[in-house]
């Protein structure tokens, strides 16, 4: 890992340019540009809020903040992993021609999405002001919580990018899995609305812990319970280290499998 850190420092210019290029390409020829980072999830939020608060009649106080907190956490991870999965394959021409630390490709994708996530978190705080939600000292934990999201997303991205080299269907499979997990994660509902016999099954979903770590300080105005925070911390560390180990073991063979 020390070697990787040294290489990332040496290639920091490349990492910066790749991240910037990712942001530019996403909004190229777009009139509103970076505003779509905010508008896309806001439209999605509006639809979900209307459907589940007015039509489905979810009786959750201050439902917009509840929903937005869960959606922000979810999108941090989902969008990062889906985009970064193809990062090695998409940059195969550069990988074949010159030596660069290959981790810069998934890392730049995750960093670009992380910038989006920070913007979305600021918008979320703006919603808290608008809806007169309580601002408590627990909000100071948000940078740490975002870091856990980042490590978890990066670890998953490293794993999926390695798998995608050999199996090009991986990106589509991951997208389908995320679609399914969306409804099995407490984003649009709380576990309290579920029959008690089903709740333990949802606790096996790792996304539950990340959603709750952000939702507690934003919606409840309290730090996340120690068990939930510890679970998110251990999951982010485990997945990051697993992804890093797998990526570092396989990267020297990437060029032989790219075509």
N, C-alpha and C positions, 0 to 999 in steps of 0.2 A: 504493500500500500504506500510505503514511503516513496518508492520509485514512481508510482502513479502520481503522487502529489507533486513530486519534482517535475515530472513531464507536463502536468497540467499548468504549473507555474511557467515553464518554458514555452508552452504553446497557448498561453492565456490570450494572446492576440487572436489566434485562430478560433478559440472557444468563444470569445466576444463577438467576432465577425459572424460565426455560424449562428449564434443566438440572435444577433441583430438581423441577419438574413432571414431567419425563420419568421421573425415578426414582420419584416417587410413583405415577404412573399405571401403571407397569409392575407394581407390587406392591399396587395398590389391592384391598381386600377379600381379601388373602392373609394367611393365619394366620402363615406363616413370614417373609413380607416379604422383606427384603434377603438373608436366608439362602439364597434360591433362586439368588442370584448365585453362591454356592459350590456348592450341592447339584446344580444342573443339570449343570455340567461334571464334577462328581465322579462322578455316576451314569454319565455318558458315558465318563469315564475308566475306571471300573471295568469296564464292558462291553468296551471296547476292550482293556484290559489282560488280561482273562480270555481273550478270543477269540484275541489275537495272541501271548500269552506261553504259554498253556496248550494251546490247541487247534491254532493254526497253528504253534506251537513256534518263534517268533522267538527266537533265542539272542542276546539283547542284555543285557549285564550291567546290573543296576539298571534294568530296563525301565520301571518305573513313573515314575521321574524323567525318563527319556529321553522317554517318551510325554507326560507332563504338560507338560514344557517346550515341546514342539512344539505341543501342543494349546492352551496358553495364548497363544502367539504367533499362532496361526491365528485363534483366536476374537476376539482384539483387533481384527483387521482385518475379518474376515468379518461379525461382528455390527454393527460400526460402519457399514459401507458399506450393508448391506441395510436397516438401520433409517433411516439418513440419506437414502437415495435418495428417499423420499417426503416429506421434510421440508418442501419448498416447497409442494407440492400440499396437504399436510395443514393448512398454515397459510394457505391462500389467502384466507380470510375476513379475517384481520388485515392481510394484505398489501394487499388491495383498499381497506381503510378508512383506514389510517394509514401514515405513512412510518416505517419502521424499516430499519436495515441488514439486508438479507435474509440475509446470511451468518450471522446469529445462529441461524437455524433449523437448518441442517446442523451448525453448530459446536456447538450445545447438545446435539444427538443424539450427536455423536462424544465430547463431553466426558463425557456420562452413561455411555457405554460405556467410556470411558477410566477412570472411577472403578471400574467393575466389573473392569477389567483390572488395576488396581493391587491390588484386593482379591485377585484370583486369583493375582497374583504373590506376595503375602504368604502365601497358602495354599501355594503352590509351595515357598516357603522353609521353611514348616512341614513339608512332606513331606521336604525335605532333612534336617531335624533328625531326623525319625522314622526315615528309612532310613540315617541316619548318613553322609550324603554330605559330601564335603569342602567347607568354607567357605574360599574363597580371596579374595585382594584383587580378583580379576577381577569379583566380584559388585558392586563399586562402579560398574561400567560399566552396570548395569541401568537407572538413571534415564535415561542417555543413549540406551540401546537402546529404552526405552519411548517416548522422545520421537520417535525415528525412526519407530516404529510409528504414533504419533499423527499425524505429518505425512503419512505415506503414506496412512493411513486418511482423513484430512481431504481430501487431494487427490483421492482416488478418489471420496469422497462428494460433493465439489463437482461433479465431472464427471458422476456418475450422476444427481445431483439436477437438473441442467440438462437432461440427456437425458430424464428422466422427465416433464418438463413437456410435451414434445411427443409422446412415445411412452410411454403408460401401461403398456406391457408390460415396460418396462425392469427394474422391480423383480423380476419373475418370471424374466426372462432372467438377471439377475445371480445370483439364488439358484441357478439350474440350473448356471451356470458355476462358482460356488463349490463346489457338490456334486461336480462333475467334478474341479476342481482339488485338492480334498481328497485324492483318491487319487493325484494326480500330484505331490504335495508330500511331502517326507520327514518325515511326522508320525508314522505308525505303523511306519515302517521307516527304515533308513539307506540311503544310496546304495550302501554296500558290499555289500548283499545282492542288488543288481541286476547283471545281466550288464554287463560293462564297455562293451559297444558301445551300450547304451541310456543310460548316465549323462550324456553330453553334452546329450541332449535335455532332461533335467530341469534343467540349469543355465540354461535359457532361462526357467524359471519364476521370476518375481520373488519369490514367497513363500518360495522356498528360502533366499534370503539373510537374510530377516527371521527365519525359524525358526532358522537356524544362529546368528545373532548372539545370540539368547537362550539357545540350547541350550549353546553353548560354555562360558560362565561357570557355568551351572547344573549341567550334566551332566559336562562335561570338566574343569571347574575352571580353565579358561584363558581368556584373552581371545580373541574370534573372530579368525581370521587376517585380516591387513590387507586382502587382496583381498575377502573376504566383507564386512567392515565397510565398506570403501569403496564396494562395490557397493550395499549397503543405504543408505548415506548419499546417494549420487548418485541412486538410485531415489526415495527419499523427497523429496529436493529437487526433482527433475524433475517428479514427479507432483504435488507440492504447488503448484509454480509454474504448471504447466499448468492444474491445476484452478482456481487463483485467477484466472489470466488469463481463462480461459473464463467463469467465473462473473461476474467484474467486467464483461466485455464484454456479457453477455447479460441481466444482472439488470434493466436498465431496461425490457426487453421482457416480463418475466415476466407482468405484469398483463394483457397482451393475449392471452396464451396460456392463462391459467387460466380454467377454467369448471367 
